[in-house]
Amino acid sequence: MRERKKMVLGVKDLIDYADDPEADDELPTEPMKVNMGPSHPATHGTVRIVLTVEGETVRDADVQVGYLHRCFEKESEYATYTQVFPYTDRLNYVSPMLNNVGYALCVEKALGIVDKVPERAQYIRTIVGEMSRIADHMTCCAAGAMELGAMTIFFWAVKGREWIWELLEEISGARLTHSYVRIGGVSYDLPPSLPERLRALFPKIEAILKDLTDATLENKIFRDRMDGTGVISQADAVSYGWTGPTLRSTGIAYDVRAAHPYLLYDRFDFEIPVGSKGDNFDRYIVRIDEIRQSIRILKQALDQIAPGPVVIDDPRIVLPPKQAVYNTIEGMIGHFKLIVDGIKVPAGEVYSHTEGGNGELGFYLVSDGTGRPYRLRVRPPCFAIVSALGQLIKDAPLADIVPTFDMMNMIGGECDR
Amino acid sequence: MSEPVKTVALKIDGQAVSVPAGTNVLEAAKTIGVDISYFCYHPGLSSPAVCRQCLVEVKGSPKLVPSCYTPVAENMEVFTTSEKTLVARQQMLEFTLVNHPVDCPICDKAGECNLQRQYQSWDSEPSRIDEDKVHKPKMVDLGPTIVLDSERCILCTRCIRVCDEVAGEHQLEMAWRGDREQLTTAPGHVLDNPYSLNTVDVCPVGALTAKDFRFQMRVWELYTTDGICTGCATGCNVEIQHAQGRVQRLVPRENEAVNKFWMCDDGRLTYHELAKNRLGGARVSGAPKSIELAIAEAASLIKSAGPGLTVILDAQSTNEDNYAIAKLAHKLGATTAYLSRRAPDPSKADKILRDADQNPNSKGARAIAEAVFGSANVKPVDDFDGAGLLVAIVLGGHVSAETAERIGKVKTIFISPFGGVLADAATVVLPQAAWAELNGTYTNRQGLVQRSRAALEPPGVARPAHELAALLAKKLNTTWEYATWKSLLKELKDTVPAFAAAEAGRERPLVQLRFAHSRG
């Protein structure tokens, strides 16, 4: 009989590397191209990063955006000014109300009616906007933590976001694509119970924030991956055109709400949280603090808001009441012309900017005097921010890409339009 | 010699304006872009000043004056946006709307309605009247082409004046008085003049609607393309208004030199032919074949013909189609050309717009045939006898039955948008794009070369004859230097005196009527 070697599965002759004099030497590597995305589980956004890696180190990164391009700007040229609102919902789809408000303010500036929008409408816009900002920042922080492995934190935060979206759904009728704001005001008043329910929500959200910070601020794994990674200098951040929480993480206290107050922001007491190092952790903590500031603004707005009309009283801008549309020729014509031709905006061009979830959300509008934009350009905050991604992850370990990308909070809908 | 026109200087809203004497204030204001609202005035008609919508304030005049009826005067000062004027304008609109029905959702005019536009521009306030509206007859059949809705009528009398001053027939009249006043035909008469559909265009509201277009399409969804009417030799400038892949209506386009603001009813209805009896595919000996096979067959036919080749040009086709086919035939050995055309119809001629010649391009086709073959070698198609001929390239094929029989004796390559006797008899049939589907020019009876633009896609594999000529030339290895219809027109312009003034014009994006004023 032949002698057979006995083979035990799973057991090999292991070399004891501790005794190996060559074990500490770098293994020889050569640059390799790796595609990250466009569909990658750890990038919450459709973006393709072509990485040149040497071992675990990123030597070069080619960031390619545009996978979510929907011709927002071109489509807007073929829609009446009012019909553009649903498109703006899909810009930063985590905080659609902020886009609604930003766009409405731009058209109102072109119409010269910014000051004539009723005060209640401006409070409502502030309230829904700040609610959206809370939802936006919570999503960013939660998703960021999740992609570093902290699944529980994600569920905590998204639970809170869902409470806010429930209220926004009650206000607007839609959980995500609100299209709630109108040129000259908002489409309808807040539900009567809203102030009370929103106030009841604040302690719950603050509790979530506490849980969030308790679980992350002292967490070694979290801090190791966030501290000192993705660092950007103030000068670089400014030259890249960064705005919003990411800019403030470098210590520059630029917030459109404070620097160029719009709506009623100059009536509220709030602070601008800033970071000091400009790293991923600062971006995280700035957002957490901004949620607290938003709650502060909301509390003041709920105290100050008074009953009144929620939309401007101008038949050339606002649809007549349905009673008049169905029963009088005057109402019928008004309705008809506003729907078919749109609101006539005087010829000219305006730029209007607001503080969106990610930073300065600008709309640049050219009107030729008709009911449709001749050109509508969006300045998406995260487009400028993502343009620095390649620089930030260059020569960094592969593992830094995910936290850096997460804390930039690229929203494809907004970045790619 | 006419005397130099005297100009008058005046001020409108503080702006200095200088216009010829006799111009009315409303037209003078238009020259500086000031929009004075009006209903009854029409630049092509007389001014009765009945609607009172164009009232303006004039310095020194105790009352507001109707700007459409007031000639300009030296040093006149007009205020079109003074408070007095604006209040008058707004109150006139409120007054006009008192008895207007809530019909916009079912009204064909909605979207291009002057009343809607003026109300939204100058009033947009609710009415202060709380009375029932006066009801008047609806769906009144005025004649073979028009339906009247008296409730919508704002009594501007434009339609009456169109019939009087353009068609020269007094067929419409106002009856009754006050808020019961309504438009009517005289007892026993109908609105049946050949220009009746112009009343629909001039109607500022939806009171007069065309039976042809009624309830077919919401107007703001139409796309508009500039074309030329192919109904007769006048060559009225039209807008081809189309949607959903077919022409929905033709409306006149202003051209002071040709048709002013008008066109005839026959011309408006020519678009119906585009949907009938169309050739969409190629045929060889009656059997459907691919365009490549048909071209190959046609090429071998032409090769076999040698000097026995001839060509029949067509007064219905564009100059470029005719020129391409004529040029190709001439290169391949044809020495004579025949001209086919739709038979003239003297009963349809008048001194207004309609011409007995039922072809849009008689002059152009003749000029091209004579330029290519020499005037001695161009004959009318009725002289076609087939003697010594083997193959004929037939464009259009608008011939009488007897001539068709004679043509049928030779082998034919038939190029036309429409089927018929010649198509059935032809050896090769190549489908041609029809007038609404191609870019090109037509030469009208005055000798004006006018551009028509493609509004639709041709059916199937149909294409302009000049493209078919290019395919044939390639198959026959003949030099062919005409890449587009524009290069054909350019050569015509450079070589044929009749085309010296021709211009292709610039290409334009397709415009939907709802956007026409923002991009057009």
Boltz contact constraints between the chains, C-beta under 6 A:
constraints:
  - contact:
      token1: [A, 315]
      token2: [B, 124]
      max_distance: 6.0
  - contact:
      token1: [A, 316]
      token2: [B, 124]
      max_distance: 6.0
  - contact:
      token1: [A, 329]
      token2: [B, 97]
      max_distance: 6.0
  - contact:
      token1: [A, 329]
      token2: [B, 100]
      max_distance: 6.0
  - contact:
      token1: [A, 329]
      token2: [B, 102]
      max_distance: 6.0
  - contact:
      token1: [A, 330]
      token2: [B, 126]
      max_distance: 6.0
  - contact:
      token1: [A, 330]
      token2: [B, 127]
      max_distance: 6.0
  - contact:
      token1: [A, 332]
      token2: [B, 102]
      max_distance: 6.0
  - contact:
      token1: [A, 332]
      token2: [B, 104]
      max_distance: 6.0
  - contact:
      token1: [A, 333]
      token2: [B, 116]
      max_distance: 6.0
  - contact:
      token1: [A, 333]
      token2: [B, 119]
      max_distance: 6.0
  - contact:
      token1: [A, 334]
      token2: [B, 124]
      max_distance: 6.0
  - contact:
      token1: [A, 336]
      token2: [B, 104]
      max_distance: 6.0
  - contact:
      token1: [A, 337]
      token2: [B, 116]
      max_distance: 6.0
  - contact:
      token1: [A, 337]
      token2: [B, 120]
      max_distance: 6.0
  - contact:
      token1: [A, 340]
      token2: [B, 111]
      max_distance: 6.0
  - contact:
      token1: [A, 340]
      token2: [B, 220]
      max_distance: 6.0
  - contact:
      token1: [A, 368]
      token2: [B, 518]
      max_distance: 6.0
  - contact:
      token1: [A, 370]
      token2: [B, 518]
      max_distance: 6.0
  - contact:
      token1: [A, 372]
      token2: [B, 518]
      max_distance: 6.0
